[in-house]
Amino acid sequence: MDGAALSRFLSRENVQAAEVNQPARATRRERGKADAVDAEAAAHTVLSGRTVGAVRRRR
C-alpha cells in the first residue's frame, strides 16, 4: 500500500494522521535504515509537535 492509499484508508476510518519530514541522511546513516527505526523517529517527531502538517486530501 502506498502513502496515498494509506492516507485515504485512515481518513475513511476517521484516524488522525500527520505528515513528517524524512530524517536527515546523516541521522539515517547513524541510526540505520530500517522501517522500524524510521517509524520510531516519526513517532518522536509527532509527539514533540514538530510535524509538517496534517495529511493533505485529494479533491
PDB file of N, CA, C and O in Angstrom:
ATOM      1  N   MET A   1       0.860  -1.167   0.000  1.00  0.00           N
ATOM      2  CA  MET A   1       0.000   0.000   0.000  1.00  0.00           C
ATOM      3  C   MET A   1       0.902   1.225   0.000  1.00  0.00           C
ATOM      4  O   MET A   1       1.831   1.318   0.803  1.00  0.00           O
ATOM      5  N   ASP A   2       0.630   2.157  -0.896  1.00  0.00           N
ATOM      6  CA  ASP A   2       1.432   3.373  -0.927  1.00  0.00           C
ATOM      7  C   ASP A   2       0.882   4.400   0.066  1.00  0.00           C
ATOM      8  O   ASP A   2      -0.172   4.197   0.667  1.00  0.00           O
ATOM      9  N   GLY A   3       1.605   5.490   0.224  1.00  0.00           N
ATOM     10  CA  GLY A   3       1.224   6.506   1.206  1.00  0.00           C
ATOM     11  C   GLY A   3      -0.131   7.125   0.950  1.00  0.00           C
ATOM     12  O   GLY A   3      -0.878   7.397   1.891  1.00  0.00           O
ATOM     13  N   ALA A   4      -0.464   7.355  -0.325  1.00  0.00           N
ATOM     14  CA  ALA A   4      -1.754   7.965  -0.663  1.00  0.00           C
ATOM     15  C   ALA A   4      -2.901   7.026  -0.310  1.00  0.00           C
ATOM     16  O   ALA A   4      -3.918   7.461   0.230  1.00  0.00           O
ATOM     17  N   ALA A   5      -2.740   5.753  -0.611  1.00  0.00           N
ATOM     18  CA  ALA A   5      -3.784   4.778  -0.289  1.00  0.00           C
ATOM     19  C   ALA A   5      -3.953   4.650   1.227  1.00  0.00           C
ATOM     20  O   ALA A   5      -5.073   4.576   1.731  1.00  0.00           O
ATOM     21  N   LEU A   6      -2.847   4.626   1.934  1.00  0.00           N
ATOM     22  CA  LEU A   6      -2.908   4.556   3.390  1.00  0.00           C
ATOM     23  C   LEU A   6      -3.605   5.789   3.955  1.00  0.00           C
ATOM     24  O   LEU A   6      -4.418   5.681   4.873  1.00  0.00           O
ATOM     25  N   SER A   7      -3.292   6.947   3.412  1.00  0.00           N
ATOM     26  CA  SER A   7      -3.916   8.188   3.867  1.00  0.00           C
ATOM     27  C   SER A   7      -5.428   8.159   3.646  1.00  0.00           C
ATOM     28  O   SER A   7      -6.192   8.566   4.522  1.00  0.00           O
ATOM     29  N   ARG A   8      -5.859   7.684   2.488  1.00  0.00           N
ATOM     30  CA  ARG A   8      -7.304   7.589   2.203  1.00  0.00           C
ATOM     31  C   ARG A   8      -7.981   6.611   3.162  1.00  0.00           C
ATOM     32  O   ARG A   8      -9.063   6.888   3.679  1.00  0.00           O
ATOM     33  N   PHE A   9      -7.340   5.473   3.396  1.00  0.00           N
ATOM     34  CA  PHE A   9      -7.903   4.483   4.311  1.00  0.00           C
ATOM     35  C   PHE A   9      -8.054   5.063   5.714  1.00  0.00           C
ATOM     36  O   PHE A   9      -9.113   4.939   6.330  1.00  0.00           O
ATOM     37  N   LEU A  10      -7.003   5.694   6.216  1.00  0.00           N
ATOM     38  CA  LEU A  10      -7.055   6.274   7.559  1.00  0.00           C
ATOM     39  C   LEU A  10      -8.117   7.351   7.652  1.00  0.00           C
ATOM     40  O   LEU A  10      -8.809   7.459   8.665  1.00  0.00           O
ATOM     41  N   SER A  11      -8.252   8.146   6.605  1.00  0.00           N
ATOM     42  CA  SER A  11      -9.268   9.199   6.574  1.00  0.00           C
ATOM     43  C   SER A  11     -10.669   8.600   6.639  1.00  0.00           C
ATOM     44  O   SER A  11     -11.516   9.078   7.393  1.00  0.00           O
ATOM     45  N   ARG A  12     -10.914   7.555   5.850  1.00  0.00           N
ATOM     46  CA  ARG A  12     -12.230   6.890   5.869  1.00  0.00           C
ATOM     47  C   ARG A  12     -12.543   6.309   7.239  1.00  0.00           C
ATOM     48  O   ARG A  12     -13.701   6.269   7.655  1.00  0.00           O
ATOM     49  N   GLU A  13     -11.512   5.860   7.934  1.00  0.00           N
ATOM     50  CA  GLU A  13     -11.697   5.264   9.258  1.00  0.00           C
ATOM     51  C   GLU A  13     -11.654   6.307  10.380  1.00  0.00           C
ATOM     52  O   GLU A  13     -11.689   5.953  11.558  1.00  0.00           O
ATOM     53  N   ASN A  14     -11.579   7.582  10.016  1.00  0.00           N
ATOM     54  CA  ASN A  14     -11.525   8.696  10.977  1.00  0.00           C
ATOM     55  C   ASN A  14     -10.334   8.603  11.923  1.00  0.00           C
ATOM     56  O   ASN A  14     -10.438   8.910  13.111  1.00  0.00           O
ATOM     57  N   VAL A  15      -9.200   8.173  11.375  1.00  0.00           N
ATOM     58  CA  VAL A  15      -7.958   8.111  12.150  1.00  0.00           C
ATOM     59  C   VAL A  15      -7.133   9.343  11.802  1.00  0.00           C
ATOM     60  O   VAL A  15      -6.872   9.613  10.630  1.00  0.00           O
ATOM     61  N   GLN A  16      -6.729  10.081  12.813  1.00  0.00           N
ATOM     62  CA  GLN A  16      -5.942  11.290  12.594  1.00  0.00           C
ATOM     63  C   GLN A  16      -4.525  10.912  12.197  1.00  0.00           C
ATOM     64  O   GLN A  16      -3.908  10.052  12.826  1.00  0.00           O
ATOM     65  N   ALA A  17      -4.005  11.554  11.154  1.00  0.00           N
ATOM     66  CA  ALA A  17      -2.648  11.280  10.683  1.00  0.00           C
ATOM     67  C   ALA A  17      -1.913  12.603  10.515  1.00  0.00           C
ATOM     68  O   ALA A  17      -2.534  13.645  10.306  1.00  0.00           O
ATOM     69  N   ALA A  18      -0.595  12.557  10.606  1.00  0.00           N
ATOM     70  CA  ALA A  18       0.229  13.756  10.450  1.00  0.00           C
ATOM     71  C   ALA A  18       1.329  13.467   9.443  1.00  0.00           C
ATOM     72  O   ALA A  18       1.738  12.320   9.263  1.00  0.00           O
ATOM     73  N   GLU A  19       1.796  14.507   8.796  1.00  0.00           N
ATOM     74  CA  GLU A  19       2.883  14.375   7.831  1.00  0.00           C
ATOM     75  C   GLU A  19       4.174  14.856   8.479  1.00  0.00           C
ATOM     76  O   GLU A  19       4.205  15.919   9.099  1.00  0.00           O
ATOM     77  N   VAL A  20       5.230  14.077   8.336  1.00  0.00           N
ATOM     78  CA  VAL A  20       6.534  14.441   8.888  1.00  0.00           C
ATOM     79  C   VAL A  20       7.581  14.386   7.785  1.00  0.00           C
ATOM     80  O   VAL A  20       7.430  13.658   6.804  1.00  0.00           O
ATOM     81  N   ASN A  21       8.632  15.156   7.957  1.00  0.00           N
ATOM     82  CA  ASN A  21       9.743  15.121   7.009  1.00  0.00           C
ATOM     83  C   ASN A  21      10.579  13.873   7.234  1.00  0.00           C
ATOM     84  O   ASN A  21      10.596  13.307   8.327  1.00  0.00           O
ATOM     85  N   GLN A  22      11.262  13.459   6.195  1.00  0.00           N
ATOM     86  CA  GLN A  22      12.190  12.339   6.300  1.00  0.00           C
ATOM     87  C   GLN A  22      13.388  12.786   7.139  1.00  0.00           C
ATOM     88  O   GLN A  22      13.809  13.939   7.037  1.00  0.00           O
ATOM     89  N   PRO A  23      13.936  11.910   7.953  1.00  0.00           N
ATOM     90  CA  PRO A  23      15.109  12.298   8.739  1.00  0.00           C
ATOM     91  C   PRO A  23      16.297  12.641   7.833  1.00  0.00           C
ATOM     92  O   PRO A  23      16.382  12.168   6.700  1.00  0.00           O
ATOM     93  N   ALA A  24      17.186  13.448   8.335  1.00  0.00           N
ATOM     94  CA  ALA A  24      18.379  13.819   7.570  1.00  0.00           C
ATOM     95  C   ALA A  24      19.191  12.571   7.255  1.00  0.00           C
ATOM     96  O   ALA A  24      19.169  11.600   8.011  1.00  0.00           O
ATOM     97  N   ARG A  25      19.900  12.602   6.147  1.00  0.00           N
ATOM     98  CA  ARG A  25      20.694  11.439   5.736  1.00  0.00           C
ATOM     99  C   ARG A  25      21.709  11.029   6.790  1.00  0.00           C
ATOM    100  O   ARG A  25      21.919   9.840   7.028  1.00  0.00           O
ATOM    101  N   ALA A  26      22.328  11.996   7.411  1.00  0.00           N
ATOM    102  CA  ALA A  26      23.328  11.691   8.441  1.00  0.00           C
ATOM    103  C   ALA A  26      22.675  10.928   9.594  1.00  0.00           C
ATOM    104  O   ALA A  26      23.251   9.978  10.125  1.00  0.00           O
ATOM    105  N   THR A  27      21.484  11.346   9.970  1.00  0.00           N
ATOM    106  CA  THR A  27      20.767  10.677  11.060  1.00  0.00           C
ATOM    107  C   THR A  27      20.408   9.255  10.661  1.00  0.00           C
ATOM    108  O   THR A  27      20.543   8.327  11.458  1.00  0.00           O
ATOM    109  N   ARG A  28      19.949   9.086   9.424  1.00  0.00           N
ATOM    110  CA  ARG A  28      19.589   7.740   8.952  1.00  0.00           C
ATOM    111  C   ARG A  28      20.809   6.827   8.909  1.00  0.00           C
ATOM    112  O   ARG A  28      20.715   5.646   9.246  1.00  0.00           O
ATOM    113  N   ARG A  29      21.947   7.366   8.497  1.00  0.00           N
ATOM    114  CA  ARG A  29      23.173   6.554   8.463  1.00  0.00           C
ATOM    115  C   ARG A  29      23.579   6.157   9.876  1.00  0.00           C
ATOM    116  O   ARG A  29      24.025   5.034  10.115  1.00  0.00           O
ATOM    117  N   GLU A  30      23.420   7.085  10.799  1.00  0.00           N
ATOM    118  CA  GLU A  30      23.819   6.847  12.183  1.00  0.00           C
ATOM    119  C   GLU A  30      22.927   5.809  12.862  1.00  0.00           C
ATOM    120  O   GLU A  30      23.416   4.936  13.578  1.00  0.00           O
ATOM    121  N   ARG A  31      21.634   5.908  12.636  1.00  0.00           N
ATOM    122  CA  ARG A  31      20.672   5.038  13.313  1.00  0.00           C
ATOM    123  C   ARG A  31      20.311   3.788  12.524  1.00  0.00           C
ATOM    124  O   ARG A  31      19.747   2.846  13.080  1.00  0.00           O
ATOM    125  N   GLY A  32      20.626   3.772  11.251  1.00  0.00           N
ATOM    126  CA  GLY A  32      20.245   2.647  10.401  1.00  0.00           C
ATOM    127  C   GLY A  32      19.093   3.029   9.492  1.00  0.00           C
ATOM    128  O   GLY A  32      18.485   4.088   9.644  1.00  0.00           O
ATOM    129  N   LYS A  33      18.803   2.147   8.543  1.00  0.00           N
ATOM    130  CA  LYS A  33      17.787   2.454   7.547  1.00  0.00           C
ATOM    131  C   LYS A  33      16.606   1.486   7.625  1.00  0.00           C
ATOM    132  O   LYS A  33      15.998   1.183   6.598  1.00  0.00           O
ATOM    133  N   ALA A  34      16.281   1.012   8.778  1.00  0.00           N
ATOM    134  CA  ALA A  34      15.185   0.069   8.953  1.00  0.00           C
ATOM    135  C   ALA A  34      13.854   0.812   9.084  1.00  0.00           C
ATOM    136  O   ALA A  34      13.800   1.935   9.585  1.00  0.00           O
ATOM    137  N   ASP A  35      12.791   0.165   8.625  1.00  0.00           N
ATOM    138  CA  ASP A  35      11.459   0.762   8.744  1.00  0.00           C
ATOM    139  C   ASP A  35      11.086   1.019  10.189  1.00  0.00           C
ATOM    140  O   ASP A  35      10.461   2.034  10.498  1.00  0.00           O
ATOM    141  N   ALA A  36      11.459   0.117  11.074  1.00  0.00           N
ATOM    142  CA  ALA A  36      11.130   0.293  12.492  1.00  0.00           C
ATOM    143  C   ALA A  36      11.818   1.531  13.057  1.00  0.00           C
ATOM    144  O   ALA A  36      11.233   2.253  13.864  1.00  0.00           O
ATOM    145  N   VAL A  37      13.040   1.775  12.643  1.00  0.00           N
ATOM    146  CA  VAL A  37      13.777   2.960  13.103  1.00  0.00           C
ATOM    147  C   VAL A  37      13.107   4.220  12.565  1.00  0.00           C
ATOM    148  O   VAL A  37      12.950   5.201  13.291  1.00  0.00           O
ATOM    149  N   ASP A  38      12.709   4.194  11.285  1.00  0.00           N
ATOM    150  CA  ASP A  38      12.015   5.346  10.691  1.00  0.00           C
ATOM    151  C   ASP A  38      10.678   5.600  11.390  1.00  0.00           C
ATOM    152  O   ASP A  38      10.314   6.750  11.639  1.00  0.00           O
ATOM    153  N   ALA A  39       9.949   4.530  11.705  1.00  0.00           N
ATOM    154  CA  ALA A  39       8.659   4.675  12.378  1.00  0.00           C
ATOM    155  C   ALA A  39       8.826   5.285  13.764  1.00  0.00           C
ATOM    156  O   ALA A  39       8.037   6.136  14.174  1.00  0.00           O
ATOM    157  N   GLU A  40       9.847   4.850  14.474  1.00  0.00           N
ATOM    158  CA  GLU A  40      10.086   5.404  15.805  1.00  0.00           C
ATOM    159  C   GLU A  40      10.468   6.876  15.724  1.00  0.00           C
ATOM    160  O   GLU A  40      10.019   7.680  16.541  1.00  0.00           O
ATOM    161  N   ALA A  41      11.294   7.234  14.745  1.00  0.00           N
ATOM    162  CA  ALA A  41      11.680   8.643  14.562  1.00  0.00           C
ATOM    163  C   ALA A  41      10.454   9.486  14.214  1.00  0.00           C
ATOM    164  O   ALA A  41      10.306  10.604  14.709  1.00  0.00           O
ATOM    165  N   ALA A  42       9.579   8.955  13.367  1.00  0.00           N
ATOM    166  CA  ALA A  42       8.357   9.691  13.003  1.00  0.00           C
ATOM    167  C   ALA A  42       7.458   9.887  14.221  1.00  0.00           C
ATOM    168  O   ALA A  42       6.881  10.958  14.411  1.00  0.00           O
ATOM    169  N   ALA A  43       7.345   8.845  15.042  1.00  0.00           N
ATOM    170  CA  ALA A  43       6.525   8.952  16.252  1.00  0.00           C
ATOM    171  C   ALA A  43       7.078  10.008  17.201  1.00  0.00           C
ATOM    172  O   ALA A  43       6.319  10.793  17.768  1.00  0.00           O
ATOM    173  N   HIS A  44       8.389  10.030  17.374  1.00  0.00           N
ATOM    174  CA  HIS A  44       9.007  11.052  18.232  1.00  0.00           C
ATOM    175  C   HIS A  44       8.747  12.452  17.679  1.00  0.00           C
ATOM    176  O   HIS A  44       8.499  13.387  18.440  1.00  0.00           O
ATOM    177  N   THR A  45       8.804  12.593  16.361  1.00  0.00           N
ATOM    178  CA  THR A  45       8.548  13.892  15.732  1.00  0.00           C
ATOM    179  C   THR A  45       7.122  14.351  16.003  1.00  0.00           C
ATOM    180  O   THR A  45       6.897  15.506  16.364  1.00  0.00           O
ATOM    181  N   VAL A  46       6.165  13.456  15.831  1.00  0.00           N
ATOM    182  CA  VAL A  46       4.755  13.806  16.060  1.00  0.00           C
ATOM    183  C   VAL A  46       4.522  14.150  17.522  1.00  0.00           C
ATOM    184  O   VAL A  46       3.862  15.145  17.824  1.00  0.00           O
ATOM    185  N   LEU A  47       5.054  13.342  18.437  1.00  0.00           N
ATOM    186  CA  LEU A  47       4.841  13.590  19.863  1.00  0.00           C
ATOM    187  C   LEU A  47       5.490  14.888  20.333  1.00  0.00           C
ATOM    188  O   LEU A  47       5.031  15.500  21.298  1.00  0.00           O
ATOM    189  N   SER A  48       6.557  15.308  19.654  1.00  0.00           N
ATOM    190  CA  SER A  48       7.214  16.551  20.049  1.00  0.00           C
ATOM    191  C   SER A  48       6.562  17.779  19.415  1.00  0.00           C
ATOM    192  O   SER A  48       6.917  18.912  19.739  1.00  0.00           O
ATOM    193  N   GLY A  49       5.603  17.550  18.508  1.00  0.00           N
ATOM    194  CA  GLY A  49       4.890  18.671  17.880  1.00  0.00           C
ATOM    195  C   GLY A  49       5.603  19.261  16.680  1.00  0.00           C
ATOM    196  O   GLY A  49       5.244  20.352  16.238  1.00  0.00           O
ATOM    197  N   ARG A  50       6.598  18.580  16.137  1.00  0.00           N
ATOM    198  CA  ARG A  50       7.353  19.119  15.005  1.00  0.00           C
ATOM    199  C   ARG A  50       6.885  18.533  13.668  1.00  0.00           C
ATOM    200  O   ARG A  50       7.704  18.233  12.800  1.00  0.00           O
ATOM    201  N   THR A  51       5.581  18.373  13.505  1.00  0.00           N
ATOM    202  CA  THR A  51       5.066  17.819  12.261  1.00  0.00           C
ATOM    203  C   THR A  51       5.034  18.883  11.174  1.00  0.00           C
ATOM    204  O   THR A  51       5.040  20.082  11.454  1.00  0.00           O
ATOM    205  N   VAL A  52       4.998  18.421   9.928  1.00  0.00           N
ATOM    206  CA  VAL A  52       4.896  19.327   8.786  1.00  0.00           C
ATOM    207  C   VAL A  52       3.470  19.834   8.683  1.00  0.00           C
ATOM    208  O   VAL A  52       3.251  20.996   8.342  1.00  0.00           O
ATOM    209  N   GLY A  53       2.515  18.998   8.967  1.00  0.00           N
ATOM    210  CA  GLY A  53       1.114  19.387   8.923  1.00  0.00           C
ATOM    211  C   GLY A  53       0.227  18.168   8.839  1.00  0.00           C
ATOM    212  O   GLY A  53       0.689  17.030   8.922  1.00  0.00           O
ATOM    213  N   ALA A  54      -1.042  18.424   8.674  1.00  0.00           N
ATOM    214  CA  ALA A  54      -1.996  17.327   8.503  1.00  0.00           C
ATOM    215  C   ALA A  54      -1.820  16.732   7.119  1.00  0.00           C
ATOM    216  O   ALA A  54      -1.336  17.398   6.204  1.00  0.00           O
ATOM    217  N   VAL A  55      -2.208  15.499   6.970  1.00  0.00           N
ATOM    218  CA  VAL A  55      -2.125  14.851   5.666  1.00  0.00           C
ATOM    219  C   VAL A  55      -3.090  15.555   4.730  1.00  0.00           C
ATOM    220  O   VAL A  55      -4.241  15.821   5.076  1.00  0.00           O
ATOM    221  N   ARG A  56      -2.592  15.850   3.531  1.00  0.00           N
ATOM    222  CA  ARG A  56      -3.421  16.566   2.550  1.00  0.00           C
ATOM    223  C   ARG A  56      -4.393  15.607   1.888  1.00  0.00           C
ATOM    224  O   ARG A  56      -4.061  14.454   1.613  1.00  0.00           O
ATOM    225  N   ARG A  57      -5.573  16.090   1.640  1.00  0.00           N
ATOM    226  CA  ARG A  57      -6.592  15.281   0.949  1.00  0.00           C
ATOM    227  C   ARG A  57      -6.676  15.687  -0.506  1.00  0.00           C
ATOM    228  O   ARG A  57      -6.525  16.860  -0.850  1.00  0.00           O
ATOM    229  N   ARG A  58      -6.917  14.708  -1.351  1.00  0.00           N
ATOM    230  CA  ARG A  58      -7.152  14.996  -2.771  1.00  0.00           C
ATOM    231  C   ARG A  58      -8.545  15.541  -2.942  1.00  0.00           C
ATOM    232  O   ARG A  58      -9.443  15.267  -2.146  1.00  0.00           O
ATOM    233  N   ARG A  59      -8.710  16.303  -3.973  1.00  0.00           N
ATOM    234  CA  ARG A  59     -10.063  16.824  -4.280  1.00  0.00           C
ATOM    235  C   ARG A  59     -10.754  15.950  -5.256  1.00  0.00           C
ATOM    236  O   ARG A  59     -11.894  16.224  -5.632  1.00  0.00           O
TER     237      ARG A  59
END
